[in-house]
């Protein structure tokens, strides 16, 4: 089953209405998005916790890496460049960090608070190659933007 983004957006908006705590929002989004698509095998956030440093936040799936510097991996690239990273084959991505050996493709979206500051990246891994489309990235970015606009850290 592929994600039904209009329905997912409505559900997340309903569950998070009025909430301003970033971690609570991350936990809710990670859960809802993870269960919305059978191809999403790891879904979660890496939070900006210091200069050029991401640490694992709320997630669904197997274990994740605890710390990722901005200089490494797909998550680091998204944080460093501020651009969505849609990777069809993680083995072809220079510097990919293999937190799970089964991951084949990855989508990472920068997350900004209501003031426009980078607070996290949203990472989704799939065990299927070339799983993520431009539409996945666009719809998820829209959900994240709408949700985290409530946060003023």
HUCORSUL-V860747 format. One record per backbone hydrogen bond with DSSP energy under -0.5 kcal/mol. CO is the residue of the C=O (numbers start at 1). NH is the residue of the N-H. E is the energy in kcal/mol with one decimal. If there is no record, write none. Layout:
CO_NH_E, CO_NH_E
This chain:
1_38_-2.3, 3_5_-0.9, 4_8_-2.6, 5_9_-2.9, 6_10_-1.8, 7_11_-2.4, 8_12_-2.7, 9_13_-2.4, 10_14_-2.3, 11_15_-2.5, 12_16_-2.1, 13_17_-0.9, 16_19_-2.4, 20_22_-0.6, 21_25_-2.2, 22_26_-2.6, 23_27_-2.5, 24_28_-2.0, 25_29_-2.7, 26_30_-2.9, 27_31_-1.9, 28_32_-2.5, 29_33_-2.9, 30_34_-2.1, 31_35_-1.8, 33_36_-1.3, 33_37_-0.5, 34_37_-0.6, 37_40_-1.7, 39_41_-0.8, 42_125_-2.8, 43_60_-2.5, 44_123_-3.4, 45_57_-2.8, 46_121_-2.1, 47_49_-0.7, 47_55_-2.5, 50_53_-1.8, 52_70_-2.1, 53_49_-1.9, 53_50_-0.9, 54_68_-2.7, 55_47_-3.1, 58_45_-2.2, 60_43_-2.4, 66_56_-2.1, 68_54_-2.3, 69_72_-2.1, 72_76_-1.1, 73_77_-1.9, 74_78_-2.1, 75_79_-2.2, 76_80_-2.9, 77_81_-2.6, 78_82_-1.9, 84_86_-0.6, 85_87_-0.6, 85_108_-2.6, 86_88_-0.6, 87_106_-2.2, 88_130_-2.7, 89_92_-1.8, 90_93_-1.3, 92_94_-0.7, 93_96_-2.0, 95_73_-1.0, 96_98_-0.6, 97_99_-1.4, 100_103_-1.2, 104_90_-2.4, 105_126_-2.5, 106_87_-3.1, 107_124_-2.7, 108_85_-2.7, 109_122_-3.0, 111_119_-2.8, 111_120_-1.4, 113_116_-2.1, 117_113_-2.4, 119_48_-2.4, 120_111_-2.9, 121_46_-2.3, 121_123_-0.6, 122_109_-2.5, 123_44_-2.7, 124_107_-2.6, 125_41_-2.5, 125_42_-1.4, 126_104_-3.2, 126_105_-1.9, 128_131_-0.7, 133_137_-1.9, 134_138_-2.6, 135_139_-2.7, 136_140_-2.5, 137_141_-2.4, 138_142_-1.9, 139_143_-2.0, 140_144_-2.7, 141_145_-2.8, 142_146_-2.3, 143_147_-2.3, 144_148_-2.9, 145_149_-0.9, 147_150_-1.2, 148_114_-0.5, 148_151_-1.3, 151_114_-4.0
